[in-house]
Amino acid sequence: MQNLSKEDGIITVMLLRLKQQRLPRIKALYEKVLHGDVLDSYDLDFLNAVCGETKNCHQFCQQHPEYDDLFCRLTHFFHKIATTALENEKQQKHLLH
């Protein structure tokens, strides 16, 4: 059996968490905002937590350029969700007034 370094173990855990826990929820939020819905406080708390984790992952990306593309795509995806949610929020407020 191959011995993994501590750093490799951390990266493995981070990627598994992303695949199994974070990405399904992130995709659901994306679908939600694409349908014109707004994000509730639970959604925003989740996005803030995941964005914070992603910033921490950036350190690993600097030392492991093979993950840089993944980091960039996730960052872009978060930005797209946030900007779409903001537009939905503005649209909803405009309709109420």
Secondary structure in CASP SS format (residue, H / E / C, confidence):
PFRMAT SS
TARGET T0000
AUTHOR 0000-0000-0000
METHOD secondary structure of the structure
MODEL  1
M C 1.00
Q C 1.00
N C 1.00
L C 1.00
S C 1.00
K H 1.00
E H 1.00
D H 1.00
G H 1.00
I H 1.00
I H 1.00
T H 1.00
V H 1.00
M H 1.00
L H 1.00
L H 1.00
R H 1.00
L H 1.00
K H 1.00
Q H 1.00
Q H 1.00
R H 1.00
L H 1.00
P H 1.00
R H 1.00
I H 1.00
K H 1.00
A H 1.00
L H 1.00
Y H 1.00
E H 1.00
K H 1.00
V H 1.00
L H 1.00
H C 1.00
G C 1.00
D C 1.00
V C 1.00
L C 1.00
D C 1.00
S H 1.00
Y H 1.00
D H 1.00
L H 1.00
D H 1.00
F H 1.00
L H 1.00
N H 1.00
A H 1.00
V H 1.00
C H 1.00
G H 1.00
E H 1.00
T H 1.00
K H 1.00
N H 1.00
C H 1.00
H H 1.00
Q H 1.00
F H 1.00
C H 1.00
Q H 1.00
Q H 1.00
H C 1.00
P H 1.00
E H 1.00
Y H 1.00
D H 1.00
D H 1.00
L H 1.00
F H 1.00
C H 1.00
R H 1.00
L H 1.00
T H 1.00
H H 1.00
F H 1.00
F H 1.00
H H 1.00
K H 1.00
I H 1.00
A H 1.00
T H 1.00
T H 1.00
A H 1.00
L H 1.00
E H 1.00
N H 1.00
E H 1.00
K H 1.00
Q H 1.00
Q H 1.00
K H 1.00
H H 1.00
L H 1.00
L H 1.00
H C 1.00
END
